[in-house]
Amino acid sequence: MKAFIINRYSKKEQLQLVELPEPVANDNEVLIQIHAASINQLDVKLKSGEFKLLLPYKFPLVLGHDVAGIVTKVGSKVSRFKVGDEVFARSADFKIGTFAEYIAVNENDLALKPKNITMEQAASIPLVALTVWQAFVEKAKLEKGQKVFIQAGSGGVGTIAIQLAKYFGATVATTTSADNFDLVKGLGADIVIDYKTQDFETILNEYDVVLNSQDEKTLEKSLRILKSGGKLISISGPPDVSFAKEIGLSWFMKTAISFLSRKVRKQARQLGVDYSFLFMQANGKQLSEISALIQTDIIRPVIDKVFPFEQLNQAMLYVSSGHAKGKVVIKFK
């Protein structure tokens, strides 16, 4: 099969198109012929080596976390899927590789593709929607009437986060550029702040939840707009000790992560708010719940551009620019 690989961590080197053996589906896995995959900031960061201590992958490495395609083979213990099913998934850590023609995915990480969207739209959903679901449902336990601040509302995570927060009955504030005001308002944002000309800290206060996806300075300002007991959930770091325990890191790494997050945890304590880091996990059951919201038009995918598979390197550069509205997708057929 055709696949794009990296042989080492690098910001500048391009991915190489090569021929690899077709993956073999284990007993609990299905083999998927990939029709579309999307690119996430996580792929860009993995390529550059930002997560090499937390996620020590072996080379050559096929990147790619999101997939939409058709099941072509099923393992002997698979019970929920059959050959011919249209499915989508966020492949699990250390089982990634959607920048290829085929991938084997555990059935527990898989869901049936919503029937009312295309393969390209389906591929844009899993990682960002699961990130938002795990932030709002598991960590924040978001409730009707609460106030939520979502940074970068026009991005891949932001466009889904706005829609899901509104579904839960929250008041939503977000930041974006003036060019994207209509987009985020159309998704349901109540308060829209131009990050180029306005300071959200002078506009927002007494918020219940912040979904942080930006830099350290923005994180510190976001802590200060929370009300007492409010929660900041960060998907851009720094990792905290709870995360280190969840993924079973060594004592040394737990100590290192505790040091890295010491400053922000201290600031949160002083302000009487809660800080936590989220590194989302693959979850087919949650993805099925998200699929139901898509099929009832509560959540709609937002795609900026679709690139042919052969132009993956150009697509990666576009995502790296940070200017995409919604998601960037690669199409195989």
Backbone torsions as a table, in degrees:
resi	resn	phi	psi	omega
1	MET	NA	157.4	175.3
2	LYS	-83.8	139.7	179.0
3	ALA	-153.9	150.9	173.5
4	PHE	-98.7	131.5	-177.7
5	ILE	-127.0	162.2	164.7
6	ILE	-121.3	145.4	179.2
7	ASN	-104.6	-6.9	175.7
8	ARG	-165.7	166.0	177.2
9	TYR	-74.1	133.5	179.8
10	SER	-165.7	139.1	174.6
11	LYS	-79.2	-33.6	-170.3
12	LYS	-97.8	-33.0	-176.4
13	GLU	-66.1	141.9	179.4
14	GLN	-83.4	158.9	172.9
15	LEU	-71.7	147.5	-177.3
16	GLN	-105.9	133.1	177.5
17	LEU	-86.4	121.2	-176.1
18	VAL	-136.8	172.8	171.6
19	GLU	-100.8	128.8	178.3
20	LEU	-127.6	158.2	174.8
21	PRO	-64.7	146.9	175.6
22	GLU	-64.5	135.6	180.0
23	PRO	-61.6	154.6	175.9
24	VAL	-105.6	127.6	179.2
25	ALA	-79.1	124.9	175.1
26	ASN	-74.0	-179.5	-174.2
27	ASP	-55.1	-37.8	-176.0
28	ASN	-101.2	15.6	-175.9
29	GLU	-117.1	160.4	170.6
30	VAL	-118.9	149.3	174.3
31	LEU	-95.1	128.9	-176.5
32	ILE	-115.4	128.0	167.1
33	GLN	-81.6	117.8	-171.6
34	ILE	-80.6	127.1	175.6
35	HIS	-100.4	-30.5	178.5
36	ALA	-155.4	151.0	175.6
37	ALA	-142.2	152.3	176.8
38	SER	-114.6	160.3	-179.2
39	ILE	-104.7	132.6	178.1
40	ASN	-115.9	159.6	174.3
41	GLN	-56.8	-29.7	177.7
42	LEU	-59.2	-38.6	178.2
43	ASP	-64.1	-41.6	179.3
44	VAL	-64.3	-42.8	-178.5
45	LYS	-70.0	-37.3	176.4
46	LEU	-62.9	-43.6	-179.3
47	LYS	-58.8	-38.6	-177.0
48	SER	-83.0	-9.7	177.1
49	GLY	94.8	10.7	-177.3
50	GLU	-64.0	-26.5	-177.3
51	PHE	-111.2	20.4	-172.1
52	LYS	-65.6	-26.4	177.2
53	LEU	-80.3	-33.9	-179.5
54	LEU	-83.1	-36.1	-177.9
55	LEU	-127.7	83.3	-175.9
56	PRO	-78.6	82.6	179.6
57	TYR	-75.9	156.7	175.6
58	LYS	-100.0	154.4	-179.5
59	PHE	-107.9	155.2	-3.7
60	PRO	-67.9	146.7	-174.8
61	LEU	-119.3	130.0	170.9
62	VAL	-94.8	117.3	178.7
63	LEU	-80.7	179.9	177.3
64	GLY	108.4	124.1	-176.8
65	HIS	-112.5	-28.5	-175.4
66	ASP	-101.6	138.9	-177.7
67	VAL	-144.8	144.2	166.7
68	ALA	-136.3	132.5	-177.8
69	GLY	-175.1	-160.6	-175.1
70	ILE	-121.5	134.8	178.6
71	VAL	-68.9	126.7	179.2
72	THR	-111.2	-22.7	176.7
73	LYS	-147.9	151.0	176.9
74	VAL	-128.1	142.9	176.4
75	GLY	-70.1	163.8	-173.9
76	SER	-64.3	-23.7	-178.3
77	LYS	-104.2	4.9	178.8
78	VAL	-74.1	130.7	-176.0
79	SER	-120.9	-18.0	-171.7
80	ARG	-103.5	-7.4	-177.3
81	PHE	-134.8	154.8	-179.4
82	LYS	-135.6	164.2	177.0
83	VAL	-58.4	133.1	-179.4
84	GLY	100.4	-14.6	178.8
85	ASP	-65.4	138.6	171.0
86	GLU	-88.9	122.8	-171.9
87	VAL	-133.5	166.4	171.8
88	PHE	-146.9	157.7	-174.2
89	ALA	-166.3	161.1	162.1
90	ARG	-105.7	112.7	-178.7
91	SER	-66.4	146.9	-175.0
92	ALA	-70.6	155.9	174.9
93	ASP	-56.8	140.6	-176.8
94	PHE	70.6	3.0	172.8
95	LYS	-126.8	21.9	-178.0
96	ILE	-75.2	176.5	177.8
97	GLY	138.1	42.0	-177.3
98	THR	-85.8	-1.9	174.0
99	PHE	-86.8	56.0	-176.4
100	ALA	-157.9	172.9	-177.1
101	GLU	-80.4	-22.9	179.7
102	TYR	-141.0	153.3	173.2
103	ILE	-150.4	145.4	173.8
104	ALA	-98.1	129.2	-176.2
105	VAL	-130.0	136.8	175.5
106	ASN	-62.4	138.1	-176.2
107	GLU	-62.8	-24.2	179.0
108	ASN	-71.7	-15.6	179.1
109	ASP	-97.9	4.1	-167.4
110	LEU	-112.8	152.4	173.4
111	ALA	-142.8	156.1	174.8
112	LEU	-68.8	137.5	179.6
113	LYS	-65.4	135.0	173.3
114	PRO	-55.7	136.9	-174.0
115	LYS	-75.4	-17.5	-173.6
116	ASN	-94.9	8.5	178.1
117	ILE	-130.9	162.7	-178.5
118	THR	-80.8	170.2	174.6
119	MET	-60.0	-41.5	-179.3
120	GLU	-63.1	-43.0	178.1
121	GLN	-65.2	-41.2	179.9
122	ALA	-62.6	-39.8	-179.1
123	ALA	-65.9	-22.7	-178.1
124	SER	-78.3	-11.3	-166.9
125	ILE	-91.4	-49.0	-159.5
126	PRO	-54.0	-58.3	-173.4
127	LEU	-62.7	-46.8	-176.7
128	VAL	-69.6	-40.0	-178.5
129	ALA	-70.0	-39.2	176.5
130	LEU	-66.6	-36.4	175.5
131	THR	-58.0	-48.7	-178.2
132	VAL	-67.2	-43.0	179.7
133	TRP	-59.3	-47.3	-177.6
134	GLN	-69.4	-29.5	176.1
135	ALA	-71.5	-48.9	-173.6
136	PHE	-82.5	-39.3	-175.5
137	VAL	-86.4	-49.4	-175.1
138	GLU	-81.1	-48.2	-174.5
139	LYS	-87.8	-51.1	-175.5
140	ALA	-82.1	-26.3	-173.4
141	LYS	50.0	53.4	-173.9
142	LEU	-58.8	135.9	-177.6
143	GLU	-123.5	158.2	177.7
144	LYS	-58.7	135.7	177.8
145	GLY	92.1	-9.1	178.5
146	GLN	-78.4	162.1	179.6
147	LYS	-108.0	130.3	-176.1
148	VAL	-124.2	133.6	173.2
149	PHE	-107.9	120.0	-178.9
150	ILE	-114.3	115.3	179.3
151	GLN	-76.3	150.5	176.0
152	ALA	53.6	60.6	-173.6
153	GLY	-63.8	-20.1	-178.6
154	SER	-92.4	-0.4	-179.7
155	GLY	-82.6	-178.3	-177.0
156	GLY	-59.8	-49.3	177.9
157	VAL	-70.5	-43.8	-175.4
158	GLY	-59.3	-43.0	-177.6
159	THR	-63.6	-35.0	177.0
160	ILE	-78.6	-38.7	-178.4
161	ALA	-61.2	-41.2	178.4
162	ILE	-59.5	-47.1	-177.1
163	GLN	-65.2	-41.5	-177.9
164	LEU	-71.1	-39.2	178.2
165	ALA	-62.2	-41.1	177.7
166	LYS	-66.0	-37.1	176.6
167	TYR	-60.4	-36.9	178.9
168	PHE	-80.4	-2.8	175.5
169	GLY	89.4	20.1	-179.0
170	ALA	-88.3	157.6	167.4
171	THR	-87.6	130.1	-170.4
172	VAL	-116.7	126.5	169.5
173	ALA	-112.6	146.5	179.7
174	THR	-149.7	163.6	174.8
175	THR	-114.7	145.8	174.5
176	THR	-168.1	-178.6	174.7
177	SER	-87.3	162.0	-177.2
178	ALA	-58.3	-31.7	179.9
179	ASP	-62.3	-23.2	-175.4
180	ASN	-105.8	10.2	-179.5
181	PHE	-57.4	-47.1	-177.8
182	ASP	-62.4	-37.8	179.7
183	LEU	-61.1	-53.6	-174.5
184	VAL	-71.7	-31.5	175.5
185	LYS	-66.7	-37.8	178.0
186	GLY	-65.2	-25.4	177.9
187	LEU	-83.8	-13.9	176.2
188	GLY	122.9	1.3	-179.0
189	ALA	-62.0	134.2	-179.4
190	ASP	-89.8	-39.4	-179.5
191	ILE	-124.3	123.1	-177.6
192	VAL	-120.1	126.3	-175.1
193	ILE	-116.4	129.1	177.1
194	ASP	-79.2	107.7	-175.1
195	TYR	-66.1	-17.6	-179.5
196	LYS	-79.7	-28.2	-174.2
197	THR	-122.8	-10.2	-176.7
198	GLN	-125.9	153.2	176.9
199	ASP	-108.1	112.0	-175.6
200	PHE	-60.5	-26.6	-178.0
201	GLU	-66.2	-26.0	179.3
202	THR	-86.7	-7.4	-175.6
203	ILE	-109.7	-36.8	-174.1
204	LEU	-103.9	145.0	173.8
205	ASN	-159.4	159.4	177.3
206	GLU	58.2	43.5	179.1
207	TYR	-88.3	149.7	-178.9
208	ASP	-84.8	-38.0	-173.6
209	VAL	-141.4	139.6	170.1
210	VAL	-124.0	132.0	171.0
211	LEU	-102.5	105.6	-174.0
212	ASN	-95.4	128.4	179.2
213	SER	-133.7	11.5	-173.5
214	GLN	-114.2	-156.2	-172.0
215	ASP	-83.2	179.7	-175.5
216	GLU	-62.8	-40.3	-179.7
217	LYS	-61.7	-43.9	179.1
218	THR	-65.9	-36.7	178.0
219	LEU	-61.4	-47.2	-178.2
220	GLU	-62.6	-40.6	177.5
221	LYS	-66.0	-36.8	-178.8
222	SER	-66.1	-35.6	176.5
223	LEU	-58.1	-35.7	-174.0
224	ARG	-78.0	-13.7	178.6
225	ILE	-93.1	-2.8	179.4
226	LEU	-80.4	147.4	172.2
227	LYS	-80.2	166.8	178.8
228	SER	-57.1	129.0	-177.3
229	GLY	86.8	-1.7	178.9
230	GLY	-69.8	167.1	-173.8
231	LYS	-125.5	130.0	171.1
232	LEU	-109.8	123.8	178.3
233	ILE	-114.0	120.1	-175.5
234	SER	-108.0	132.6	174.9
235	ILE	-106.9	5.2	-179.7
236	SER	-119.0	6.5	176.7
237	GLY	97.4	175.3	1.1
238	PRO	-78.1	150.2	176.4
239	PRO	-60.7	151.2	178.0
240	ASP	-114.7	177.5	-174.7
241	VAL	-65.2	-36.2	179.2
242	SER	-59.6	-41.2	177.1
243	PHE	-62.7	-44.1	179.7
244	ALA	-58.9	-38.8	178.6
245	LYS	-69.9	-40.7	-177.9
246	GLU	-58.5	-40.1	-176.2
247	ILE	-98.7	7.8	171.8
248	GLY	69.8	39.7	179.3
249	LEU	-72.4	160.8	-179.4
250	SER	-67.7	165.5	177.5
251	TRP	-57.3	-41.5	-179.9
252	PHE	-60.6	-46.1	-178.7
253	MET	-67.9	-37.1	176.2
254	LYS	-60.5	-41.7	179.4
255	THR	-66.1	-42.7	179.7
256	ALA	-63.0	-43.2	-179.1
257	ILE	-67.7	-37.4	176.6
258	SER	-59.5	-39.6	178.9
259	PHE	-67.5	-43.0	-177.7
260	LEU	-62.9	-34.8	-175.8
261	SER	-98.3	4.3	-174.9
262	ARG	-59.2	-44.8	-176.8
263	LYS	-62.0	-49.1	-176.4
264	VAL	-69.9	-34.5	178.4
265	ARG	-66.8	-37.4	177.1
266	LYS	-65.4	-43.9	178.6
267	GLN	-61.0	-42.3	179.5
268	ALA	-62.2	-44.0	178.8
269	ARG	-60.8	-43.9	-179.0
270	GLN	-63.0	-31.0	-179.8
271	LEU	-89.7	-6.2	179.7
272	GLY	72.8	32.2	179.8
273	VAL	-124.5	171.8	-175.7
274	ASP	-109.7	133.7	175.1
275	TYR	-115.5	134.4	172.9
276	SER	-147.1	151.0	178.6
277	PHE	-104.1	138.2	179.5
278	LEU	-119.4	122.7	168.8
279	PHE	-119.0	101.9	-167.2
280	MET	-62.3	154.6	-179.3
281	GLN	-116.2	147.3	174.8
282	ALA	-61.2	140.5	-177.6
283	ASN	-161.3	104.2	-177.5
284	GLY	-67.9	-33.8	179.8
285	LYS	-64.8	-46.6	177.5
286	GLN	-63.8	-37.7	179.4
287	LEU	-64.6	-33.6	176.3
288	SER	-66.0	-37.3	177.0
289	GLU	-66.8	-39.6	176.4
290	ILE	-65.3	-39.1	178.1
291	SER	-58.5	-40.1	179.2
292	ALA	-62.8	-36.4	178.1
293	LEU	-70.0	-32.8	176.8
294	ILE	-68.6	-42.3	-177.0
295	GLN	-69.1	-18.5	175.8
296	THR	-103.9	14.0	175.5
297	ASP	62.9	21.8	174.6
298	ILE	-76.8	-36.2	174.0
299	ILE	-119.9	134.0	175.4
300	ARG	-124.9	139.8	178.6
301	PRO	-67.0	147.4	175.5
302	VAL	-122.8	115.1	-177.2
303	ILE	-117.3	131.9	176.9
304	ASP	-84.2	-59.4	-177.1
305	LYS	-140.7	151.3	172.7
306	VAL	-118.4	124.4	179.0
307	PHE	-109.4	145.8	170.8
308	PRO	-66.4	153.1	-177.0
309	PHE	-50.4	-41.6	-176.7
310	GLU	-64.4	-18.3	-179.2
311	GLN	-102.0	30.5	-178.1
312	LEU	-58.3	-40.1	-179.2
313	ASN	-62.8	-39.3	176.2
314	GLN	-64.6	-38.9	178.9
315	ALA	-65.1	-40.1	178.2
316	MET	-62.8	-40.3	178.1
317	LEU	-63.2	-39.8	-179.5
318	TYR	-64.9	-43.2	177.7
319	VAL	-63.6	-40.4	-179.8
320	SER	-61.2	-27.0	-179.0
321	SER	-66.4	-23.3	179.0
322	GLY	78.5	12.7	-175.5
323	HIS	-107.1	5.6	-177.5
324	ALA	-69.4	141.0	174.3
325	LYS	-99.3	107.8	-172.7
326	GLY	79.1	-140.1	-171.6
327	LYS	-109.0	157.2	173.6
328	VAL	-111.8	130.0	-171.2
329	VAL	-123.1	145.6	170.0
330	ILE	-109.7	139.8	-173.7
331	LYS	-115.2	133.6	-177.1
332	PHE	-94.1	-31.9	-176.7
333	LYS	-135.0	NA	NA
